[in-house]
Amino acid sequence: MNPRNTLLALAIGAGLLSLSACKKDASSDAATGDTAATAKNDADAFVARINQEYKAIYPDLTAAQWLSSTYITDDTQAIAAKANERYLTLLNTWIKAAKPFEGQKMSPESARTILLLKLSTAMPPPDDAKKLEELTKIATKMEGDYGAGKYCTGEGDKQQCRDLGELSDVLAKSRDYQAQLDAWQGWHTISQPMRKDYVRFSELVNEGAKGMGFADTGEMWRSGYDMSPAEIAAETDRLWGQVKPLYEQLHCYARTKLKAKYGADKGQVAGGMLPAHLMGNMWQQDWGNLWDVLEPYKGAGSLDINSALQAQYQRNLSAARAKIEGEATAEKVVEADREAQLATAKQMTQRAEDFYVSLGMPKLPESYWQKTQFIQPRDRDVVCHASAWDMTMGGDVRTKMCIKPNEEEFTTIYHELGHVYYYLAYNDKPPLFQTGAHDGFHEAIGDTIVLGMTPKYLESIGLVNAQDQSKEALINAQMRMALAKVSFMPFGLMIDRWRWGVFDGSIKPDHYNQAWWELKAKYQGVGPIAPRGEEFFDAGAKYHVPGNTPYTRYFLSHILQFQFYKALCDAAGHKGPLYECSYYGNKDAGQKYWAMLGKGASQPWQKTMKELTGGEKMDGSAVLEYFSPLQEWLKQQNEGQSCGWQAGAPVPAPPKAG
């Protein structure tokens, strides 16, 4: 068993084991006791020093990373790479210094801190200083390349370049088959130059992981769940098995609708899979943008959040342009538009903040509103991928987004503020306990709030019209949520399945793309309309791969959020179907949630889970309970259809344009 998995148990239990192994005289016992006490004191002092040093360097690291993400240049990338290098060098020093304490008697808190120390980076650093420098440069370069990525067509003065946001808009709004294909294929060109970097990156992080005692980086990532790497891998398989039948019904329904929209030859690909470029999302992880195609009952329930947000933006735009009436130069018109975008983005964020505050949580600090990146700047490249930041472990919290007035961005804000409130709740804990109970917890916090955004809640804040209570309205509401939540689950699994294979060597560099699409076919049932050879590096077109963010957390969060939601509904005294529950404004639910957030990683996640939900296991039953009306409806809709897909079917030539 890997020493990383057993470190905590060894640290706590070794002292007791050594005392029971043989009998000694009284003086020997006393001497042993003195030695154990000294070791304990030494370990506690070591942990206290590490926490102090960690908190001291943390702001330097986050400031450099924030700069390189919000102002992408060669210089800012160099600064971020150097900051990462300094931190990882120090981390290596700490981990080496901790080794003599392994197996020694110490307090449970110190033992857990040393365990978490080894798990505190997703990028295990190699010992060799030159290799560490190389690693940080590659990591920063890949993230910068992604953030600056653009798909350009034409030449000279006629060249047109589009970034991820613009290309994503095509997938979301256009139903032109070829336009969507061009946008999808175009974005996937930006990652081709990353392939060589990623091969070397994987070699270097694997060297770092092996230096810490792991077989490879994937095993290291799987060691952060208070269970063995094999156990968490099996656990994700078990959880997927619980919810897969629901996904298969949704997949079957979506395929039928796409075939009706585009024709039988274009609405599916080989083996009955869904065409990758037609799902309204660059990675097919959220099908919400296909509402116009997949809406079960047209207009029932009127959940048109997009129109409400667009109307809010138009009101802000009218107000901004009224200020320059009579002197509206081209530049002032552009600035008025920017003013309206920023005002709308802040209003959307304030609405999300209001949900958390209604539960009894604090308002966001004033510095949040001053330092957050709300919209995409005009004058520089930035990483628009939404993220939440704790800059100092002391209240300087921020989010980084390029907010647009649409439903997907609106719910993303609620999600990101979940991270922010987690930061604020556990900021009083020692630095190495300032993280999630496990990484899936962090991703689930805000999404649990999103589940509370019921049609009645949306009506209460003026985003949708008065809601009827018909079955049709219920199915529409359930479909709206399923297109975001259920569609994501297999994608949440396959990314790390791919990386685990890369790290353990079962996926070789000359099969990167083949393996990527095999896994997308296996789990998601999606595929490209034409073969994607090894000249492509399609994994790199998803931020979390060049950004080196482990992804199993997102799958686990989609299980956990329904468990958390059910627990908060119980705390709020909700009666009736689970899907009708919104605990907006309920202080009892808020107090229970805040108490959980405040624990951070100070104890095994199973204990934290039990304090909130009453049980110690992750479980998909709450997902199925929530979506039970939709699942029954989907079965009726799919009756007579041949559901499922054949993952190994050969990809034919693409259909002709037209």
C-alpha positions as CSV (number, residue, x, y, z in Angstrom):
1,M,0.0,0.0,0.0
2,N,1.3,3.4,-0.9
3,P,2.8,5.3,2.0
4,R,0.7,8.3,1.2
5,N,-2.4,6.4,2.0
6,T,-1.1,5.0,5.2
7,L,0.8,8.0,6.5
8,L,-2.1,9.2,8.8
9,A,-2.7,5.8,10.3
10,L,1.0,5.1,10.8
11,A,1.6,8.5,12.4
12,I,-1.2,8.0,14.9
13,G,-0.8,4.3,15.6
14,A,2.9,3.6,15.5
15,G,3.5,4.8,19.1
16,L,0.9,2.5,20.5
17,L,2.2,-0.4,18.4
18,S,5.7,0.0,19.6
19,L,4.6,0.0,23.3
20,S,2.6,-3.2,22.9
21,A,5.1,-5.2,21.0
22,C,7.3,-6.0,24.0
23,K,7.6,-5.6,27.8
24,K,10.1,-3.2,29.3
25,D,11.0,-2.2,32.8
26,A,9.6,1.0,34.4
27,S,12.6,3.1,33.6
28,S,12.6,1.9,30.0
29,D,8.9,2.8,29.8
30,A,9.6,6.3,31.2
31,A,12.4,6.8,28.8
32,T,10.2,5.7,25.9
33,G,7.5,8.1,27.2
34,D,9.9,11.0,27.2
35,T,11.1,10.1,23.7
36,A,7.5,9.9,22.4
37,A,6.6,13.2,24.1
38,T,9.6,14.8,22.6
39,A,8.7,13.4,19.1
40,K,5.2,14.7,19.5
41,N,6.3,18.1,20.5
42,D,8.8,18.2,17.6
43,A,6.1,17.2,15.2
44,D,3.7,19.7,16.5
45,A,6.3,22.4,16.3
46,F,7.2,21.4,12.8
47,V,3.6,21.5,11.7
48,A,3.2,25.0,13.3
49,R,6.2,26.2,11.4
50,I,5.1,24.8,8.1
51,N,1.6,26.4,8.4
52,Q,3.3,29.7,9.2
53,E,5.6,29.5,6.2
54,Y,2.9,28.3,3.9
55,K,0.6,31.2,4.8
56,A,3.5,33.6,4.3
57,I,4.4,32.5,0.8
58,Y,0.8,32.0,-0.3
59,P,-0.1,35.6,-1.3
60,D,3.0,35.9,-3.4
61,L,2.0,32.7,-5.3
62,T,-1.6,33.7,-5.8
63,A,-0.8,37.3,-6.9
64,A,1.6,36.0,-9.6
65,Q,-1.0,33.5,-10.8
66,W,-3.8,36.1,-10.8
67,L,-1.6,38.4,-12.8
68,S,-0.8,35.8,-15.4
69,S,-4.5,34.8,-15.7
70,T,-5.8,38.3,-16.0
71,Y,-3.0,39.9,-18.1
72,I,-1.5,37.3,-20.4
73,T,2.0,38.3,-21.6
74,D,5.4,36.6,-21.8
75,D,6.4,38.6,-18.8
76,T,3.5,37.7,-16.6
77,Q,3.9,34.1,-17.5
78,A,7.6,34.3,-16.5
79,I,6.6,35.8,-13.2
80,A,4.0,33.1,-12.5
81,A,6.4,30.3,-13.5
82,K,9.1,31.7,-11.1
83,A,6.6,32.0,-8.3
84,N,5.4,28.4,-8.9
85,E,9.0,27.3,-8.9
86,R,9.8,29.0,-5.6
87,Y,6.7,27.4,-4.0
88,L,7.3,23.9,-5.3
89,T,11.0,24.1,-4.2
90,L,9.8,25.0,-0.8
91,L,7.2,22.2,-0.9
92,N,9.9,19.7,-1.7
93,T,11.9,20.9,1.3
94,W,8.9,20.6,3.6
95,I,8.1,17.1,2.4
96,K,11.6,15.9,2.9
97,A,11.7,17.5,6.4
98,A,8.4,15.7,7.3
99,K,9.8,12.2,6.5
100,P,11.5,11.6,9.8
101,F,8.1,12.2,11.6
102,E,6.4,9.4,9.7
103,G,5.6,6.6,12.1
104,Q,6.2,8.8,15.1
105,K,3.6,9.5,17.8
106,M,2.0,12.9,17.3
107,S,-1.4,14.6,17.7
108,P,-4.0,13.6,15.1
109,E,-4.1,17.2,13.8
110,S,-0.3,17.2,13.1
111,A,-0.5,13.8,11.5
112,R,-3.3,15.0,9.2
113,T,-1.5,18.1,8.4
114,I,1.6,16.2,7.2
115,L,-0.7,13.9,5.1
116,L,-2.3,17.0,3.5
117,L,1.1,18.6,2.9
118,K,2.0,15.8,0.5
119,L,-1.4,16.2,-1.3
120,S,-1.3,20.0,-1.4
121,T,-0.3,20.3,-5.1
122,A,-1.7,18.7,-8.2
123,M,1.7,19.2,-9.8
124,P,4.2,17.1,-7.8
125,P,7.6,18.7,-8.3
126,P,10.7,16.7,-9.3
127,D,13.7,17.0,-7.0
128,D,16.1,18.2,-9.7
129,A,16.1,22.1,-9.8
130,K,16.5,22.3,-13.5
131,K,13.6,19.9,-14.1
132,L,11.4,21.8,-11.7
133,E,12.1,25.1,-13.5
134,E,11.3,23.3,-16.8
135,L,8.0,22.0,-15.3
136,T,6.8,25.4,-14.1
137,K,7.6,27.1,-17.4
138,I,5.7,24.4,-19.3
139,A,2.7,24.6,-17.0
140,T,2.5,28.3,-17.2
141,K,3.0,28.3,-21.0
142,M,0.2,25.8,-21.6
143,E,-2.3,27.7,-19.5
144,G,-1.3,30.9,-21.2
145,D,-1.6,29.3,-24.7
146,Y,-5.1,28.2,-23.8
147,G,-6.1,31.6,-22.5
148,A,-4.8,33.4,-25.6
149,G,-6.2,30.7,-28.0
150,K,-7.9,32.0,-31.1
151,Y,-9.2,30.4,-34.3
152,C,-8.2,32.6,-37.3
153,T,-9.4,32.4,-40.9
154,G,-8.5,34.5,-43.9
155,E,-5.2,36.4,-44.4
156,G,-3.9,39.9,-44.1
157,D,-6.6,42.6,-43.7
158,K,-9.3,40.0,-44.2
159,Q,-8.2,37.8,-41.3
160,Q,-10.8,37.1,-38.7
161,C,-9.9,35.7,-35.3
162,R,-12.4,34.3,-32.8
163,D,-11.7,33.4,-29.2
164,L,-13.4,30.7,-27.1
165,G,-16.3,32.9,-26.1
166,E,-17.1,33.8,-29.7
167,L,-16.9,30.3,-30.9
168,S,-19.0,29.0,-28.0
169,D,-21.6,31.5,-28.9
170,V,-21.9,29.9,-32.3
171,L,-22.5,26.5,-30.8
172,A,-25.0,27.9,-28.3
173,K,-27.0,30.0,-30.7
174,S,-26.6,28.9,-34.3
175,R,-28.4,25.9,-35.6
176,D,-26.4,26.0,-38.9
177,Y,-24.8,22.6,-39.2
178,Q,-21.7,23.8,-41.0
179,A,-21.2,26.9,-38.9
180,Q,-21.3,24.9,-35.7
181,L,-18.8,22.4,-37.2
182,D,-16.4,25.1,-38.2
183,A,-16.5,26.7,-34.7
184,W,-16.0,23.4,-33.0
185,Q,-13.2,22.3,-35.3
186,G,-11.7,25.7,-35.1
187,W,-11.3,25.8,-31.4
188,H,-9.7,22.4,-31.4
189,T,-6.9,23.7,-33.5
190,I,-5.6,25.9,-30.6
191,S,-4.4,22.8,-28.6
192,Q,-2.4,21.1,-31.4
193,P,0.9,22.9,-30.4
194,M,0.4,21.8,-26.8
195,R,0.9,18.0,-27.4
196,K,4.7,18.1,-27.2
197,D,4.5,20.2,-24.0
198,Y,2.0,17.9,-22.4
199,V,4.1,14.8,-23.1
200,R,7.1,16.4,-21.3
201,F,4.8,17.8,-18.6
202,S,3.5,14.3,-17.8
203,E,7.1,12.9,-17.6
204,L,8.1,15.6,-15.1
205,V,5.1,15.4,-12.8
206,N,5.4,11.6,-12.8
207,E,9.0,12.0,-11.7
208,G,7.8,14.2,-8.9
209,A,5.1,11.8,-7.8
210,K,7.5,8.9,-7.7
211,G,9.9,10.9,-5.6
212,M,7.0,11.2,-3.0
213,G,6.5,7.5,-3.1
214,F,3.6,7.1,-5.6
215,A,3.5,4.9,-8.6
216,D,2.5,7.9,-10.8
217,T,0.7,11.3,-10.7
218,G,-2.7,9.6,-11.2
219,E,-2.2,7.5,-8.1
220,M,-1.2,10.6,-6.2
221,W,-4.4,12.4,-7.2
222,R,-6.5,9.4,-6.2
223,S,-4.9,9.4,-2.7
224,G,-6.7,12.6,-1.5
225,Y,-9.9,11.0,-0.5
226,D,-9.3,9.4,2.9
227,M,-9.3,6.0,1.2
228,S,-7.0,4.1,-1.0
229,P,-6.5,5.0,-4.7
230,A,-8.1,1.7,-5.7
231,E,-11.1,2.3,-3.5
232,I,-11.9,5.8,-4.8
233,A,-11.6,4.5,-8.4
234,A,-14.1,1.7,-7.6
235,E,-16.3,4.2,-5.8
236,T,-16.6,6.4,-8.9
237,D,-17.5,3.3,-10.9
238,R,-20.2,2.4,-8.4
239,L,-21.7,5.9,-8.3
240,W,-21.7,6.1,-12.1
241,G,-23.5,2.8,-12.2
242,Q,-26.3,4.3,-10.1
243,V,-27.0,7.3,-12.4
244,K,-26.0,5.9,-15.8
245,P,-29.6,4.6,-16.6
246,L,-30.9,8.2,-16.2
247,Y,-28.2,9.5,-18.5
248,E,-28.9,6.8,-21.1
249,Q,-32.6,7.9,-21.2
250,L,-31.6,11.5,-21.7
251,H,-29.1,10.6,-24.4
252,C,-31.7,8.6,-26.2
253,Y,-34.2,11.5,-26.1
254,A,-31.6,14.0,-27.3
255,R,-30.6,11.8,-30.2
256,T,-34.2,11.6,-31.4
257,K,-34.6,15.3,-31.3
258,L,-31.3,16.0,-33.1
259,K,-32.3,13.5,-35.9
260,A,-35.6,15.3,-36.2
261,K,-33.8,18.7,-36.4
262,Y,-30.9,17.8,-38.7
263,G,-32.0,14.5,-40.4
264,A,-31.1,11.0,-39.6
265,D,-27.7,11.2,-41.3
266,K,-26.5,14.3,-39.5
267,G,-28.3,14.1,-36.1
268,Q,-26.2,11.1,-35.0
269,V,-22.8,9.6,-35.8
270,A,-21.6,6.0,-36.0
271,G,-23.0,3.6,-33.4
272,G,-25.9,5.9,-32.4
273,M,-23.6,8.5,-30.8
274,L,-24.3,12.2,-30.5
275,P,-22.4,14.5,-32.9
276,A,-19.8,16.4,-30.8
277,H,-20.4,19.8,-32.6
278,L,-24.2,19.8,-32.2
279,M,-24.5,19.7,-28.4
280,G,-24.4,23.4,-27.8
281,N,-21.2,23.2,-25.8
282,M,-17.6,22.9,-26.9
283,W,-17.1,19.7,-24.8
284,Q,-20.7,18.3,-24.7
285,Q,-20.6,18.7,-21.0
286,D,-23.7,20.9,-20.6
287,W,-26.6,20.6,-23.1
288,G,-28.6,23.6,-21.7
289,N,-27.9,25.6,-24.8
290,L,-30.0,23.1,-26.8
291,W,-33.2,24.2,-25.0
292,D,-34.8,25.3,-28.3
293,V,-34.3,21.8,-29.6
294,L,-34.9,19.7,-26.5
295,E,-37.6,21.6,-24.6
296,P,-40.3,19.0,-23.9
297,Y,-43.4,21.4,-23.9
298,K,-43.0,24.7,-25.7
299,G,-43.5,27.6,-23.3
300,A,-44.8,25.5,-20.4
301,G,-43.4,27.1,-17.2
302,S,-41.7,29.9,-19.1
303,L,-38.2,29.3,-17.8
304,D,-36.7,31.8,-20.3
305,I,-34.0,33.3,-18.0
306,N,-31.9,34.4,-21.0
307,S,-34.5,36.9,-22.1
308,A,-34.8,38.3,-18.6
309,L,-31.1,38.8,-18.4
310,Q,-30.9,40.3,-21.9
311,A,-33.7,42.7,-20.9
312,Q,-31.7,43.7,-17.8
313,Y,-28.6,44.4,-20.0
314,Q,-30.7,46.4,-22.5
315,R,-32.0,48.6,-19.7
316,N,-28.4,49.2,-18.5
317,L,-27.3,50.0,-22.0
318,S,-30.1,52.5,-22.5
319,A,-29.2,54.2,-19.3
320,A,-25.5,54.3,-20.2
321,R,-26.2,55.7,-23.7
322,A,-28.5,58.3,-22.3
323,K,-25.5,59.8,-20.5
324,I,-23.8,60.5,-23.8
325,E,-26.8,61.6,-25.8
326,G,-25.7,64.4,-28.1
327,E,-22.0,63.6,-27.9
328,A,-22.0,59.9,-28.9
329,T,-18.6,59.3,-30.5
330,A,-17.7,55.8,-31.6
331,E,-15.4,55.4,-28.6
332,K,-18.0,56.7,-26.1
333,V,-20.6,54.3,-27.6
334,V,-18.2,51.4,-27.0
335,E,-17.5,52.6,-23.4
336,A,-21.3,52.9,-22.8
337,D,-21.6,49.3,-23.9
338,R,-18.8,48.3,-21.5
339,E,-20.5,50.2,-18.7
340,A,-23.7,48.3,-19.4
341,Q,-21.9,44.9,-19.5
342,L,-20.2,45.6,-16.2
343,A,-23.3,46.8,-14.5
344,T,-25.2,43.7,-15.6
345,A,-22.5,41.4,-14.5
346,K,-22.4,43.0,-11.1
347,Q,-26.1,42.8,-10.7
348,M,-26.1,39.1,-11.6
349,T,-23.4,38.6,-9.0
350,Q,-25.3,40.6,-6.4
351,R,-28.3,38.4,-7.0
352,A,-26.2,35.3,-6.4
353,E,-24.7,36.8,-3.2
354,D,-28.2,37.5,-2.0
355,F,-29.0,33.8,-1.9
356,Y,-26.1,33.1,0.4
357,V,-26.8,36.1,2.6
358,S,-30.4,35.0,2.9
359,L,-29.1,31.8,4.7
360,G,-27.3,33.9,7.3
361,M,-23.9,34.0,5.6
362,P,-21.9,37.3,5.5
363,K,-22.0,39.7,2.7
364,L,-19.0,39.6,0.4
365,P,-16.2,42.0,1.5
366,E,-15.9,45.3,-0.3
367,S,-12.6,44.3,-1.7
368,Y,-14.3,41.5,-3.7
369,W,-16.2,44.1,-5.7
370,Q,-13.1,46.2,-6.3
371,K,-10.8,43.4,-7.4
372,T,-12.9,40.8,-9.2
373,Q,-12.7,40.4,-12.9
374,F,-16.4,40.6,-14.0
375,I,-16.1,41.0,-17.8
376,Q,-13.6,40.4,-20.5
377,P,-11.1,43.4,-20.8
378,R,-10.8,45.1,-24.1
379,D,-7.0,45.7,-24.0
380,R,-5.5,42.3,-23.2
381,D,-5.8,38.5,-23.3
382,V,-7.2,36.9,-20.2
383,V,-8.2,33.4,-19.1
384,C,-12.0,33.7,-19.3
385,H,-12.6,30.3,-17.7
386,A,-14.6,31.0,-14.5
387,S,-12.6,30.5,-11.3
388,A,-12.7,31.6,-7.6
389,W,-9.7,32.8,-5.7
390,D,-8.6,33.1,-2.1
391,M,-5.6,35.4,-2.4
392,T,-4.4,35.6,1.2
393,M,-6.3,33.1,3.4
394,G,-7.5,36.1,5.2
395,G,-10.5,37.6,3.4
396,D,-9.2,38.8,0.0
397,V,-11.5,36.7,-2.1
398,R,-12.3,37.2,-5.8
399,T,-13.8,35.6,-8.8
400,K,-12.5,35.7,-12.4
401,M,-15.1,35.5,-15.2
402,C,-16.0,37.1,-18.5
403,I,-19.7,37.3,-17.6
404,K,-22.4,37.5,-20.3
405,P,-26.1,37.9,-19.6
406,N,-27.3,34.3,-20.1
407,E,-28.5,31.5,-17.9
408,E,-25.3,29.4,-18.1
409,E,-23.2,32.3,-16.8
410,F,-25.8,33.2,-14.2
411,T,-25.8,29.8,-12.6
412,T,-22.0,29.7,-12.9
413,I,-21.8,32.8,-10.6
414,Y,-23.8,30.9,-7.9
415,H,-21.4,28.0,-8.3
416,E,-18.2,30.2,-8.0
417,L,-19.6,32.0,-5.0
418,G,-19.9,28.6,-3.3
419,H,-16.1,28.4,-3.5
420,V,-15.8,31.9,-2.1
421,Y,-18.0,31.2,0.9
422,Y,-16.1,28.0,1.6
423,Y,-12.9,30.1,1.7
424,L,-14.5,32.6,4.1
425,A,-15.9,29.9,6.3
426,Y,-12.7,28.0,6.9
427,N,-10.3,31.0,6.9
428,D,-9.9,30.6,10.7
429,K,-8.4,27.1,10.3
430,P,-4.7,26.4,10.1
431,P,-3.5,27.0,6.5
432,L,-3.2,23.4,5.5
433,F,-6.7,22.7,6.6
434,Q,-8.0,25.5,4.4
435,T,-9.3,23.4,1.6
436,G,-12.4,21.2,1.0
437,A,-13.2,18.1,3.0
438,H,-12.2,16.5,-0.3
439,D,-12.0,18.3,-3.7
440,G,-15.5,17.2,-4.7
441,F,-16.9,19.0,-1.7
442,H,-15.5,22.3,-3.0
443,E,-17.2,21.9,-6.3
444,A,-20.5,20.9,-4.8
445,I,-21.1,23.8,-2.5
446,G,-22.3,26.4,-5.0
447,D,-24.1,23.8,-7.1
448,T,-26.1,22.8,-4.1
449,I,-27.3,26.4,-4.1
450,V,-28.1,26.2,-7.8
451,L,-30.4,23.2,-7.0
452,G,-32.3,25.6,-4.7
453,M,-32.9,27.9,-7.7
454,T,-36.4,26.4,-8.3
455,P,-38.9,27.9,-10.7
456,K,-40.6,29.4,-7.6
457,Y,-37.4,31.0,-6.6
458,L,-36.7,32.4,-10.1
459,E,-40.2,33.8,-10.1
460,S,-39.7,35.4,-6.7
461,I,-36.6,37.3,-8.0
462,G,-38.4,38.4,-11.2
463,L,-36.4,36.3,-13.7
464,V,-39.3,34.2,-14.9
465,N,-43.1,34.7,-15.2
466,A,-45.6,33.3,-12.7
467,Q,-45.3,29.5,-12.7
468,D,-48.1,27.2,-13.3
469,Q,-48.4,23.8,-11.6
470,S,-49.0,21.6,-14.6
471,K,-47.2,18.4,-15.3
472,E,-45.8,20.0,-18.5
473,A,-44.2,22.8,-16.5
474,L,-42.7,20.3,-14.1
475,I,-41.1,18.2,-16.9
476,N,-39.7,21.4,-18.4
477,A,-38.2,22.4,-15.1
478,Q,-36.7,19.0,-14.6
479,M,-35.3,18.9,-18.2
480,R,-33.8,22.3,-17.7
481,M,-31.8,21.0,-14.7
482,A,-31.0,17.7,-16.3
483,L,-29.4,19.3,-19.3
484,A,-26.9,20.9,-16.9
485,K,-26.5,18.2,-14.3
486,V,-27.1,14.8,-15.8
487,S,-25.5,15.5,-19.1
488,F,-22.3,16.4,-17.3
489,M,-21.8,13.3,-15.2
490,P,-20.0,11.0,-17.8
491,F,-17.8,13.9,-18.9
492,G,-16.9,14.4,-15.2
493,L,-15.5,10.9,-15.2
494,M,-13.8,10.5,-18.6
495,I,-11.2,13.4,-18.4
496,D,-9.3,11.8,-15.4
497,R,-9.8,8.3,-16.8
498,W,-7.8,9.7,-19.8
499,R,-5.2,11.3,-17.6
500,W,-4.8,8.3,-15.3
501,G,-4.0,6.3,-18.4
502,V,-1.5,8.9,-19.6
503,F,0.2,9.0,-16.2
504,D,0.4,5.2,-15.7
505,G,1.6,4.7,-19.3
506,S,-1.3,2.7,-20.6
507,I,-2.1,5.6,-22.9
508,K,1.0,6.4,-25.0
509,P,1.7,9.8,-26.6
510,D,1.1,8.4,-30.1
511,H,-2.4,7.3,-29.0
512,Y,-3.5,10.4,-27.0
513,N,-6.3,11.4,-29.3
514,Q,-7.5,7.9,-30.1
515,A,-7.8,7.2,-26.3
516,W,-9.6,10.6,-25.8
517,W,-12.3,9.8,-28.3
518,E,-12.6,6.2,-27.1
519,L,-13.3,7.4,-23.6
520,K,-15.8,10.1,-24.8
521,A,-17.6,7.4,-26.8
522,K,-17.6,4.9,-23.8
523,Y,-18.9,7.3,-21.2
524,Q,-20.7,10.2,-23.0
525,G,-21.8,8.4,-26.2
526,V,-20.6,11.3,-28.3
527,G,-18.2,11.4,-31.3
528,P,-16.8,13.5,-34.1
529,I,-18.4,13.3,-37.5
530,A,-14.9,12.5,-39.0
531,P,-11.9,10.7,-37.6
532,R,-9.6,12.8,-35.3
533,G,-6.1,11.6,-35.9
534,E,-3.0,12.1,-33.8
535,E,-2.2,15.3,-35.5
536,F,-4.8,16.7,-33.1
537,F,-4.6,17.1,-29.3
538,D,-8.2,17.4,-28.5
539,A,-7.8,16.9,-24.7
540,G,-5.9,20.2,-24.6
541,A,-8.9,22.1,-25.9
542,K,-10.5,21.7,-22.4
543,Y,-9.0,24.1,-19.9
544,H,-8.5,21.6,-17.1
545,V,-6.0,19.6,-19.1
546,P,-3.4,22.4,-19.9
547,G,-4.5,24.0,-16.5
548,N,-3.7,20.7,-14.7
549,T,-6.8,20.7,-12.6
550,P,-7.9,17.2,-11.5
551,Y,-11.4,16.5,-12.7
552,T,-12.9,13.6,-10.8
553,R,-13.9,16.2,-8.2
554,Y,-16.5,17.5,-10.7
555,F,-18.1,14.1,-11.1
556,L,-18.2,13.6,-7.3
557,S,-19.6,17.0,-6.8
558,H,-22.6,16.2,-9.1
559,I,-23.4,13.3,-6.7
560,L,-22.6,15.2,-3.5
561,Q,-24.7,18.3,-4.4
562,F,-27.9,16.3,-4.4
563,Q,-27.0,14.7,-1.1
564,F,-26.3,18.1,0.4
565,Y,-29.4,19.6,-1.1
566,K,-31.6,16.9,0.4
567,A,-29.9,17.4,3.8
568,L,-30.5,21.2,3.7
569,C,-34.1,20.6,2.6
570,D,-34.6,18.3,5.6
571,A,-33.0,21.0,7.9
572,A,-35.4,23.6,6.4
573,G,-38.4,21.3,7.3
574,H,-39.3,20.8,3.6
575,K,-42.3,18.6,3.0
576,G,-43.2,17.3,-0.4
577,P,-41.2,16.2,-3.5
578,L,-37.5,16.9,-3.3
579,Y,-37.4,18.9,-6.6
580,E,-39.8,21.5,-5.2
581,C,-37.5,22.5,-2.3
582,S,-35.9,25.8,-2.1
583,Y,-34.3,26.8,1.2
584,Y,-33.8,30.4,0.1
585,G,-34.0,32.5,3.3
586,N,-34.0,29.6,5.7
587,K,-31.5,30.3,8.5
588,D,-31.7,26.7,9.9
589,A,-30.4,25.3,6.7
590,G,-27.9,28.0,6.3
591,Q,-26.5,27.5,9.8
592,K,-26.0,23.8,9.2
593,Y,-24.3,24.4,5.8
594,W,-22.0,27.1,7.3
595,A,-21.0,24.8,10.1
596,M,-20.0,22.2,7.5
597,L,-18.0,24.7,5.4
598,G,-16.1,25.8,8.5
599,K,-14.6,22.4,9.0
600,G,-12.5,22.6,5.8
601,A,-10.2,19.6,5.7
602,S,-9.6,19.5,9.4
603,Q,-11.2,16.0,9.6
604,P,-11.8,13.0,7.3
605,W,-14.6,13.9,4.8
606,Q,-16.7,11.0,6.0
607,K,-17.1,12.6,9.4
608,T,-18.0,16.0,7.8
609,M,-20.5,14.3,5.5
610,K,-22.1,12.5,8.4
611,E,-22.5,15.8,10.3
612,L,-24.5,17.3,7.4
613,T,-26.3,14.3,5.9
614,G,-26.3,11.6,8.7
615,G,-24.4,9.2,6.5
616,E,-20.7,8.6,5.7
617,K,-21.0,7.4,2.0
618,M,-21.4,9.2,-1.2
619,D,-24.6,8.0,-2.9
620,G,-26.5,8.7,-6.1
621,S,-30.0,7.9,-4.7
622,A,-30.8,11.6,-4.1
623,V,-30.1,12.3,-7.9
624,L,-32.6,9.6,-8.8
625,E,-35.2,10.9,-6.3
626,Y,-34.9,14.4,-7.6
627,F,-35.3,13.4,-11.3
628,S,-37.8,10.6,-10.8
629,P,-40.6,12.5,-12.7
630,L,-38.3,13.2,-15.6
631,Q,-36.9,9.7,-15.8
632,E,-40.3,8.2,-16.0
633,W,-41.3,10.7,-18.7
634,L,-38.2,9.9,-20.7
635,K,-38.9,6.2,-20.6
636,Q,-42.3,6.9,-22.1
637,Q,-40.9,9.2,-24.8
638,N,-38.2,6.7,-25.7
639,E,-40.5,3.7,-25.9
640,G,-39.9,1.8,-29.1
641,Q,-36.5,3.5,-29.6
642,S,-33.3,1.5,-29.6
643,C,-31.5,3.4,-26.8
644,G,-27.8,3.2,-26.0
645,W,-24.9,3.4,-28.4
646,Q,-22.1,1.4,-29.8
647,A,-18.8,2.9,-28.7
648,G,-16.5,1.0,-31.0
649,A,-18.3,1.7,-34.3
650,P,-16.0,3.0,-37.1
651,V,-16.4,6.7,-37.8
652,P,-17.7,7.1,-41.4
653,A,-16.9,10.0,-43.8
654,P,-18.8,13.1,-42.8
655,P,-22.1,13.9,-44.4
656,K,-22.1,16.3,-47.3
657,A,-22.8,19.9,-46.6
658,G,-26.2,21.3,-47.3
